[in-house]
Amino acid sequence: MAGAQPRKRKGETAERTAAATRPVARVLVDVPLPVHLDRPFDYLVPDRLDAEAVPGCRVRVRFRGKLVDGYLLERNETTDFQGTLSWVERIPSPEPVLSPQLLELARAVATRYGGMLTDVVRLAIPPRHAAAEKSAPREPGPPPPRPTAGAWARYQHGTSFLDAVDAGRSARAVWQALPGEDWPTRLAEVAATAAAAGRGALIVVPDHRDLQRLQDACTALLGEEGVVALAADLAPSMRYRRWLAVLRGAVRVVIGTRAAMFAPVHDLGFAAVWDDGDDLHSYPQVPYPHTRDVLTQRAHAAGAALIVGAFARTAEAALLAESGWAHELVAHRTEVRAAAPRVTAIGEDDTQLARDPAARAARLPSVAFEAARAALGAGAPVLVQVPRRGYVPALACGDCRERARCRRCAGPLALPGGSEDGAPKPTACSWCGAAEAAFKCSSCGSRRLRAVAVGASRTAEELGRAFSNVSVRTSGAGEILAKVPAKPALIVCTPGAEPVAEGGYGAALLLDGRTLLGRPELRAAETALRLWFAAAALVRPARDGGRVVVMADSSLQPVQALVRWDPVWFASLELAERAELGFPPARRVAAVDGKPEAIEALLDSADLPATAEVLGPVPLGEVDEDGSSERERLIVRVDRSEGRALAGSLHAAQAVRAARKAAELQVRMDPLEML
């Protein structure tokens, strides 16, 4: 074996012998590497580790003089390396945790996002715990019976979709859940259908509250041993034990948050992502994969059924349906009208404005109070959605309206609420926390302050005065309620923290619509509508008195979509506008952040696709870590068919720069914050 003589380390007394067959191990080292070293490395397998050194197992090798972890990808007879190979020092466990299917998925994700294989594998495989390997189950239980799932008949082609899952066909659907739908039970029924056919199922939801609801629904159909929940907030040993149970095929149905998108489910027959527009589905670590994209890739590769479901619809989901890759799973309009609450917007008719001329300017117009009183009088709780948390999170000068800022750090001033020693807490900085008892405007010298935005705490306080005989509860970052009883109460919450009410809410008041719609981002309207639909879906149908009042102008397209309960129409408009502007998902976009000279050098060396359109660079308003220059952002966009080529070209250019030890750049494909 030319050029592969073993290296004897200092202090060794016994001569090591290489394995008799396939002595060369290709190892993926699990350490942060420069981009140009994004490849496996060859090591020698000693004969004492020959039996344990199986593809996919964890190994310990020396890299740059240090003992590091790695994964054995394959074993070969020879190597192309012309130097002296180091030894595989140890094998912590012969468990093949990096299966061929998982390795293929990791490579596909790295290719799509222009990332490194090591980074994706680190997201996909949890840290090892030896005790968990001994206790994790190995044998699967008997397949469960197929559930009846009659509620799917409310949707056009719903029963046909279940039959396709049972038959193992590659059925792909964008599911528009009906208002008030028990979506955890519906998804659990499809997962149980796949498990009854002897195939695996994977469902990913945004947060732990959704996960708990889904787990309860799956447990009711499959039993506690028939489903496993994976989430990043589990204890490390528990997470690894559950993950191993999935890897060994002992559990067929897997549910979880975004950490579960890479779960090594055996013979995947069904995958689903719920509420794909939630930002929590985007992994905050390089290469920043998105749950929807990963599950789409998995379903395509495995020939599995797929559901992208929500009460609303994203432009990405609309593209899946309009391109024909997936079919729509929607209910007939008569079913939608029967299940939806009555939605009222501000200025929807002249009668409303005649009764309350100040309705457009009021934060809580008379129509909202009427809806709340009627629901409380009927013995039902009322949901109040407030976009901002806190008490008064934004203040401005009372005279010139200039934003009030801290004298010490220039951070925004806010009222924290509450009292201290019997007196209200003074104005304080939201960044450094310093109190500002003697505010003076830097522009006009005024000492007066006014509220720019009102938070959930202040809203709860104001509603408590308006409805003095009704209890007011809050649900937000400090404490999120899971459920509320079916009795009169005002539930004030921030978006995403809405508890489920027994029997549904009598009314929902969606406050400060202008705040949600006015955010300076391309996805503002889509996000606002998604949050509104999620809250309105918890309200009783109109035939039972359910009311939703959205504090936004009725002429706006997102408001019209909510009033008509037509998310499909709005998603189609959003997709058309994205296509006209050249933004995802109509086109693939890469954002490159870094120093101006580094961005210029990357442009000179990168072999961009033919359809590439370069925008910028533009300043980000951020100073580099060493304070030498301001960071800039470059946008490169291409046709969807050349998205992988764009990611590959930027990855290759980064590798050349890393080999020359040039300044690093941050490259993100289809970043959410620019949308």
Beta strands, then each sheet from edge to edge (+ up, - down):
strand 1: 24-29
strand 2: 41-44
strand 3: 58-63
strand 4: 66-76
strand 5: 88-93
strand 6: 172-176
strand 7: 200-204
strand 8: 227-230
strand 9: 253-256
strand 10: 268-274
strand 11: 305-310
strand 12: 327-329
strand 13: 342-346
strand 14: 382-385
strand 15: 394-397
strand 16: 413-414
strand 17: 419-420
strand 18: 423-424
strand 19: 428-429
strand 20: 449-453
strand 21: 472-475
strand 22: 483-484
strand 23: 490-493
strand 24: 500-501
strand 25: 507-510
strand 26: 547-553
strand 27: 587-594
strand 28: 613-623
strand 29: 630-639
strand 30: 666-669
sheet 1: 2+ 1- 4+ 3- 5+
sheet 2: 8+ 9+ 7+ 10+ 11+ 6+ 12+
sheet 3: 13+ 26+ 25+ 14+ 23+ 21+
sheet 4: 15+ 20-
sheet 5: 16+ 19-
sheet 6: 17+ 18-
sheet 7: 22+ 24+
sheet 8: 28+ 29- 27+ 30-
end
